[in-house]
Amino acid sequence: MDKTKIAVLVSGGGTNLQALIDAQKSGVLHSGEIALVISNNAIAYALTRAAEAGIPALTITKKDCGSQEAFEDALIRALDDHCIELIVLAGFMSILSERFTHHFEKRIINVHPSLIPSFCGKGFYGLKVHEAALAYGVKVTGATVHFVNEIPDGGQIILQKAVSVLPGDTPKTLQKRVMERAEWIILPEAAELVSSRIKKEKEYRQ
């Protein structure tokens, strides 16, 4: 049976994309394969990572499309053209509408750098999450992979992994530890879990 076709949506450096590429090479991700990378930033280093791994990549920007609706239409066309079955948001800095998330219900996953429901939702992204965690004084933080719906960070949780906050941590040191010890581990694991489920559903239907 064919593997689940995965698209990874990116905006920046692509470290989570690299974790997925590495997981595919090592066999952690084996029920699915990365068939497409889409960036909404033409100079994202993630595009270089995709090229080096031999993965087809596209750039689609809201600015070029003219509106959020046209941007999402272009995304949907590209995803459908490549027969994508699972979408992984890996540092994708664009909120997707209910129309888009409903089109791919239970087929979009995202990694967030905290233990949801802490430090999540609108306005919590990147270093802002770790700044908030440190300001609050938590002793444990981590990362969460969840399904994506119309509510930012509001979809069903798939996997979580805890990471200790250490004395003297800065937002940047904490961000690095959360990526290395949580995000890069549970994102490929969650991609495998969901890919396996989709693959089994296809087999059942046939």
C-alpha positions in Angstrom: 0.0 0.0 0.0 1.3 3.5 -0.9 2.6 5.6 1.9 0.5 8.6 3.1 1.6 11.7 1.1 2.7 14.5 3.4 3.1 18.2 2.7 5.1 20.3 5.1 4.2 24.0 5.3 7.0 26.3 6.3 8.0 30.0 6.7 11.5 30.1 8.0 14.6 28.1 8.8 12.9 24.7 8.6 14.4 23.0 11.6 11.2 21.0 12.2 11.2 20.2 8.4 14.7 18.9 8.9 13.6 16.7 11.8 10.9 15.2 9.6 13.4 14.6 6.8 15.8 12.9 9.2 13.0 10.8 10.7 12.1 9.7 7.2 15.7 8.6 6.5 16.0 6.8 9.9 12.7 5.0 9.5 10.9 6.7 12.4 8.6 8.1 9.8 7.8 5.1 7.5 4.0 5.1 7.0 4.2 8.5 5.3 6.5 10.3 2.9 7.2 14.0 2.4 5.9 14.7 -1.1 5.8 18.5 -1.0 7.1 21.5 0.8 5.2 24.8 0.6 6.6 28.1 1.9 4.9 31.4 2.2 8.3 33.1 2.2 10.4 33.0 -0.9 13.7 33.3 1.0 13.0 30.7 3.7 16.0 28.5 4.3 13.5 25.6 4.6 13.3 25.7 0.7 17.0 24.9 0.6 16.5 22.0 3.0 13.8 20.7 0.7 16.0 21.0 -2.4 18.9 19.3 -0.7 16.6 16.4 0.2 15.2 16.2 -3.3 11.6 17.2 -2.2 9.5 19.2 -4.6 8.8 22.7 -3.2 6.6 25.7 -4.0 6.4 29.3 -2.8 2.8 30.7 -2.4 2.4 34.1 -0.7 -0.7 36.0 0.4 0.9 39.1 -1.1 1.1 37.5 -4.6 -2.4 36.0 -4.3 -4.0 39.3 -3.2 -6.2 38.0 -0.4 -6.4 35.3 2.3 -9.1 33.5 0.3 -7.1 33.5 -2.9 -4.0 32.4 -0.9 -5.9 29.5 0.6 -7.4 28.6 -2.8 -3.8 28.4 -4.2 -2.7 26.2 -1.3 -5.6 23.9 -1.7 -5.0 23.5 -5.5 -1.3 22.7 -4.9 -2.1 20.2 -2.2 -4.8 18.5 -4.3 -2.5 18.5 -7.4 0.1 16.6 -5.4 -2.6 14.2 -3.8 -1.6 15.3 -0.3 -3.3 13.4 2.5 -1.6 15.0 5.6 -0.4 18.5 6.1 2.3 19.3 8.7 2.6 22.9 9.8 6.3 23.4 10.7 6.8 27.0 11.7 4.2 28.1 9.2 3.5 31.8 10.2 0.0 32.2 8.7 -3.3 31.6 10.4 -5.6 29.4 8.3 -9.3 30.0 8.1 -12.1 27.6 9.2 -12.8 27.1 5.5 -9.3 25.7 4.9 -9.1 23.7 8.1 -12.5 22.1 7.5 -11.4 21.1 4.0 -8.6 19.0 5.6 -10.3 18.1 8.8 -8.1 15.8 11.0 -5.5 16.0 8.3 -3.5 19.0 9.5 -1.1 18.8 12.5 1.0 21.5 14.1 3.8 21.6 16.7 3.5 24.3 19.4 6.4 25.0 21.9 4.5 24.7 25.1 2.4 22.2 27.0 -1.1 23.2 25.7 -3.3 24.7 27.3 -0.5 26.8 28.7 1.0 29.7 26.7 -0.9 29.1 23.5 -3.5 30.7 21.3 -3.5 34.0 19.5 -0.2 35.9 19.9 1.8 33.0 21.3 4.4 32.0 18.8 8.2 31.7 18.6 10.2 33.3 21.4 7.0 34.9 22.8 5.9 31.5 24.2 9.2 31.0 26.0 9.3 34.6 27.3 5.8 34.1 28.8 6.8 30.7 30.4 9.8 32.3 32.0 7.9 35.4 33.1 5.3 33.1 34.8 8.0 31.1 36.5 7.0 27.6 35.4 9.5 24.9 36.2 8.4 22.6 33.4 7.4 23.5 29.8 7.6 21.4 26.6 6.0 21.0 23.3 2.6 19.8 21.9 1.6 18.3 18.6 -2.1 18.8 17.9 -4.6 18.7 15.1 -5.4 22.1 13.6 -8.9 23.6 13.6 -10.2 27.2 13.3 -9.0 28.0 16.8 -5.3 28.8 17.1 -3.7 25.9 19.0 -7.3 24.7 19.8 -7.3 21.3 18.1 -7.2 17.8 19.7 -3.8 17.0 21.3 -1.9 14.1 19.7 1.4 14.1 21.7 3.1 16.1 24.4 6.6 16.0 25.8 7.8 17.9 28.9 11.1 19.8 29.2 12.6 21.2 32.4 13.2 24.9 32.8 16.6 25.5 34.3 17.9 28.3 36.5 19.4 31.1 34.3 17.4 30.1 31.2 16.8 32.9 28.7 14.0 32.6 26.1 16.6 31.6 23.5 18.2 28.8 25.6 14.8 27.5 26.5 13.6 27.6 22.9 16.7 25.6 21.9 16.1 23.0 24.6 12.4 22.6 23.8 13.2 22.1 20.1 16.0 19.6 20.6 14.3 17.6 23.5 10.7 17.8 22.5 9.6 19.3 19.1 12.1 17.4 17.0 11.1 14.2 18.7 7.3 14.3 18.9 6.6 16.0 15.6 8.0 13.0 13.5 6.3 10.6 16.0 3.0 12.3 15.5 3.4 12.5 11.8 4.0 8.7 11.8 0.9 8.1 14.0 -1.4 10.1 11.8 0.2 8.7 8.6 -0.3 5.2 9.8 -4.0 5.9 10.6 -4.6 7.4 7.2 -2.9 4.5 5.5 -5.0 1.9 7.4 -8.2 3.8 6.5 -7.2 3.6 2.8 -6.5 -0.1 3.2 -9.9 -0.6 4.9 -11.7 1.2 2.1 -10.1 -0.9 -0.6 
